[in-house]
Amino acid sequence: MHNEDNLPEIRKEIVLKAPIEKVWKAVATSEGLSSWWMENTFTPELGSDFVLKSEQYGDSPCKITELEPPYLLGFDWGKDWHLTFKLSKLDENRTEFTLIHSGWDLDKSTEFGQPHSMIRGHMEKGWENLVTRSLKNYMEG
């Protein structure tokens, strides 16, 4: 893999006014993910496969590669992408949440034929909205 062809990862950080256990439930359970992101068949077990159900693009296969409750969840998404959710307890009622979406490559396209270079900006805006609005409202609303 030649690094000059890799597009930068998408990284979103937010401080949520909620205890870490509550944030973990929102980002590492099927019900939680459905509430602010998308329908899924998520099961919190290392190595397990699950499906993200996008209304726009259909089902995407995923596999859990990292699982350290309540601090870290990582999974492969589709054929190239990797998502990492990192949680840090700031105090009893505040949690820092970091989302990292990696696996971007200038030479690659999504399963739906969109070049990574084209879809990355779209996804960056999408994550901004999901993390700063949807997840924040779900946690604090």
C-alpha positions in Angstrom: 0.0 0.0 0.0 1.6 3.3 -1.0 0.9 5.9 1.6 0.8 8.9 -0.8 -2.4 7.3 -2.2 -4.1 7.2 1.1 -6.6 9.9 1.9 -6.6 11.2 5.5 -8.9 9.4 8.0 -12.0 11.2 9.1 -11.9 12.1 12.8 -14.7 13.5 14.9 -14.3 14.3 18.6 -17.0 15.5 21.0 -17.6 15.8 24.7 -20.9 14.4 25.7 -22.7 15.3 28.9 -23.3 11.7 29.9 -21.6 8.9 31.9 -19.3 6.6 29.9 -21.5 3.6 30.5 -24.5 5.4 28.9 -22.4 6.5 25.9 -21.0 3.0 25.5 -24.6 1.7 25.3 -25.3 4.2 22.5 -22.3 3.3 20.4 -21.8 -0.4 21.1 -25.3 -2.0 21.2 -27.7 -2.6 18.3 -30.5 -0.5 19.9 -28.1 2.3 20.6 -26.6 2.4 17.1 -30.1 2.3 15.5 -31.2 5.3 17.6 -28.6 7.8 16.2 -27.0 6.1 13.2 -28.6 3.2 11.3 -30.4 -0.1 11.6 -28.1 -3.0 12.1 -27.6 -6.6 13.4 -24.8 -5.7 15.7 -23.8 -8.1 18.5 -21.0 -6.9 20.8 -18.7 -9.9 20.4 -15.1 -9.8 19.2 -14.8 -11.3 15.7 -18.6 -11.4 15.1 -20.1 -10.3 11.8 -23.0 -7.9 11.5 -24.8 -5.9 8.9 -25.4 -2.1 8.7 -28.7 -1.5 6.9 -28.5 1.8 4.9 -31.7 2.8 3.4 -29.8 4.5 0.6 -27.3 1.7 -0.3 -28.6 -1.5 1.2 -26.8 -3.8 3.6 -23.0 -3.5 4.3 -21.2 -6.4 5.9 -19.1 -5.6 9.0 -16.8 -7.4 11.4 -15.8 -6.5 14.9 -12.0 -6.3 15.2 -11.6 -4.5 18.6 -13.8 -4.6 21.6 -12.8 -3.2 25.0 -15.9 -2.1 26.9 -16.5 0.7 27.7 -13.5 2.3 26.0 -13.0 1.0 22.5 -15.0 -0.5 19.6 -13.4 -1.1 16.2 -15.0 -2.8 13.1 -14.4 -3.3 9.5 -17.1 -1.8 7.3 -17.6 -3.0 3.8 -14.5 -4.0 1.9 -12.1 -1.1 2.7 -13.2 1.0 5.6 -12.5 0.7 9.3 -14.4 2.5 12.1 -13.1 3.1 15.6 -15.1 4.5 18.5 -13.0 5.6 21.4 -14.5 6.7 24.7 -12.7 8.5 27.6 -14.2 9.2 30.9 -13.7 12.8 31.8 -15.7 12.7 35.0 -18.9 11.1 36.3 -21.1 12.9 33.8 -18.9 13.8 30.9 -17.4 11.4 28.3 -15.1 12.3 25.3 -16.2 10.4 22.2 -13.9 10.0 19.2 -14.9 8.5 15.9 -12.2 7.6 13.4 -13.2 6.5 9.9 -10.1 5.1 8.1 -9.3 3.0 5.0 -9.6 5.8 2.4 -7.5 5.3 -0.8 -7.4 7.4 -3.9 -7.2 4.2 -6.0 -10.3 2.6 -4.6 -14.1 2.9 -5.0 -16.9 1.8 -2.8 -19.0 -1.3 -3.5 -21.4 1.1 -5.2 -18.8 2.5 -7.6 -18.1 5.8 -6.0 -14.5 6.8 -5.9 -13.2 7.2 -2.3 -11.9 10.7 -3.2 -15.4 11.7 -4.1 -17.3 10.1 -1.3 -14.9 11.1 1.5 -16.1 14.7 1.7 -19.7 13.6 1.7 -19.0 11.2 4.5 -17.0 13.8 6.5 -20.1 16.1 6.5 -22.3 13.1 7.3 -20.2 12.2 10.3 -20.1 15.8 11.5 -23.9 15.8 11.5 -24.3 12.4 13.1 -21.8 13.0 15.9 -22.5 16.6 16.7 -26.3 16.5 16.2 -27.7 13.0 16.2 -25.5 11.3 18.9 -25.4 14.5 21.0 -29.2 14.9 20.9 -29.7 11.2 21.7 -27.3 11.4 24.7 -28.3 14.8 26.0 -31.8 15.4 24.6 
